[in-house]
Amino acid sequence: MVKWHRREEVVGKEIIDGEAKKIGTVKDLAWSNDGKLAIVVERGMEEESYLPFDQVEKIGDVVFVEGSTSLESVPMRTCPVCKHK
């Protein structure tokens, strides 16, 4: 039986890799035009990455992934008015 999760259940959880190291925190979910899902990982004050959802091993108190090698950097957007990222 498939276990479905709501966005609210995942956002804010820590992401831990197979070596028990914290990769970051789930900031949001994202999807591509071809239907693939990803987690938006907050890695620092102004650093975000995409983690393809097929890399997620388990979701519980934390999000467990085997490794962090498949992280893709998210281009930072700058506000055109105040220039804040």
C-alpha positions, 0 to 999 in steps of 0.5 A, a space after each residue: 500500500 502506498 503511503 502518501 504525505 502532505 506538504 505540511 508533513 514534510 516541510 521543516 524536517 531535517 534531511 539526513 544522509 547515509 553517513 548521519 550528516 545533516 544536509 539541510 532542511 526541507 523548505 518546499 516541494 517542487 516539480 518539473 514540466 515532465 512530472 518529476 518531484 523534488 524537495 527544495 533543500 535549505 542549506 544555509 541562509 541564502 543557499 538552496 538546492 533541489 533534491 530529486 524525490 527518487 533519492 529519498 529513502 524514508 520519511 519519518 521524524 527526519 527525511 533520510 537520503 542515501 547520499 547528497 550527490 544528486 543535489 542541484 543548486 537553485 538559482 537565487 532570485 533577487 527582488 527587483 525593488 530592494 535587491 534582496 535575495 
